Amino acid sequence: MTVPASPRPNPLTIPTLAALQARESAKWGRFEPDVLPLYVAEMDVEFAPPVRDALAKAIATGDVGYRTGTAYEESLVTFARERWDWPSLAVEHIVGVPDVITGYVDAITLVTEPGDAVIINPPAYPPFFSFVEGAGRRVEESPLTADFRIDLADLEAAFQRATAGGRPAAYLLCNPHNPTGTLHTRAELESVAALAARYGVRVVADEIHAPLVYSDATYTPYLTVDSERADAFSLMSASKAWNLAGIPAALLVAGEGAMEDLARYKSVPRHGPSQLGALAQTAAYTQGGPWLDDLLAGLDANRHLLGALLKEHLPEVAYTWPESTYLAWLDFSAYDLGGEDPSEFLHREARVMLNSGPMFRLGGAGHARINFATSPAILTEAIERIARALR
Ligand SMILES: Cc1ncc(COP(=O)(O)O)c(C=O)c1O
């Protein structure tokens, strides 16, 4: 008689509440102990076993010197071929960078000059704005449409404004989009590539969330559509999908037409990823597929649970159904909070922490971002608390 294999556990149900509350990183470490934190993009999971084993081996043997070789780059090449059907990606196009934010700032700095414009689609990940402005570039906003798609007509107008007088400009694309979980379609990305070619805008695509795509949706890597000039960059990392923000390591990928820029980038001294970060993220890409599938099943269940809870307890909150990521964009504007930011109101009154909508800039007022990468029990408790506070 064959014994049926026991189903693998949902990674989101493994850490206990007490274990989470003992964590010191931002999600559980920043606010008062009675607050349920559903904000910053960390997940309530333990390590994927192959990642834990890779780290344990390095720590047991003291293998924590400087990184060398291209194992991390190669692991992305294999993952991209197998998971995203992207066979042409090659190691020569990839360079390691300390983390994704450093990577997109460096790419933008490489192709623009101080005072040049960088186009961003709000509502968008707040460090898009802060780090771009911190690097001395000017943000040109092109808001997403009401259903959170790229507004191609508005994007063209933004490209036109940004490049007026022949100035260089960059477009910081978020694919998949944070905070809405929008997956840009191949057709939309082809239109973006055509506009970028027409106006000479350099695309820098932040694709950190790319492994976090549900089975009913398709992710299109930006560099696979940009065949006309192929002078774009993409930023990849395993850190969001395997919850490795504390041991970051990212990869800057250059399209064929950006290879000279990449050579220029490599010729200047700079830091790459740390050894521990690269080891962990290589293990994630090469051996973390089954864990990722289990995680995605748990996140998919939470995506549905969140929809059901909102329908039952908070029917006036508009929930944008995420096609990817564990983040969702909630519209609280039907509630009269006297003009207060919903996240501040809910922190105080519900003891639930969400991300502040206005930080995501245009379109953010009255909204908040929720991180549903937690156990169904915590998610349920958080929504019930919010419902009681808004009653
Ligand atoms: C779109 C996006 N880019 C970058 C980051 C941060 O990447 P890193 O920690 O590697 O700098 C995040 C984190 O949530 C993100 O959502």
The ligand as an SDF file (V2000), in Angstrom:
LIG
                    3D

 16 16  0  0  0  0  0  0  0  0999 V2000
    8.9690   47.7930   -6.1130 C   0  0  0  0  0  0  0  0  0  0  0  0
   10.0220   47.6180   -5.0730 C   0  0  0  0  0  0  0  0  0  0  0  0
   11.3130   47.9120   -5.3540 N   0  0  0  0  0  0  0  0  0  0  0  0
   12.2870   47.7770   -4.4520 C   0  0  0  0  0  0  0  0  0  0  0  0
   12.0300   47.3210   -3.1670 C   0  0  0  0  0  0  0  0  0  0  0  0
   13.1460   47.2160   -2.1760 C   0  0  0  0  0  0  0  0  0  0  0  0
   14.1760   46.4620   -2.6830 O   0  0  0  0  0  0  0  0  0  0  0  0
   15.5740   46.3320   -1.9010 P   0  0  0  0  0  0  0  0  0  0  0  0
   15.2370   46.0450   -0.4810 O   0  0  0  0  0  0  0  0  0  0  0  0
   16.2980   45.2260   -2.5980 O   0  0  0  0  0  0  0  0  0  0  0  0
   16.2600   47.6510   -2.0870 O   0  0  0  0  0  0  0  0  0  0  0  0
   10.7000   47.0090   -2.8240 C   0  0  0  0  0  0  0  0  0  0  0  0
   10.3940   46.5430   -1.4610 C   0  0  0  0  0  0  0  0  0  0  0  0
    9.2670   46.3200   -1.0950 O   0  0  0  0  0  0  0  0  0  0  0  0
    9.6820   47.1480   -3.8030 C   0  0  0  0  0  0  0  0  0  0  0  0
    8.3950   46.8660   -3.5270 O   0  0  0  0  0  0  0  0  0  0  0  0
  1  2  1  0
  2  3  1  0
  2 15  2  0
  3  4  2  0
  4  5  1  0
  5  6  1  0
  5 12  2  0
  6  7  1  0
  7  8  1  0
  8  9  2  0
  8 10  1  0
  8 11  1  0
 12 13  1  0
 12 15  1  0
 13 14  2  0
 15 16  1  0
M  END
$$$$
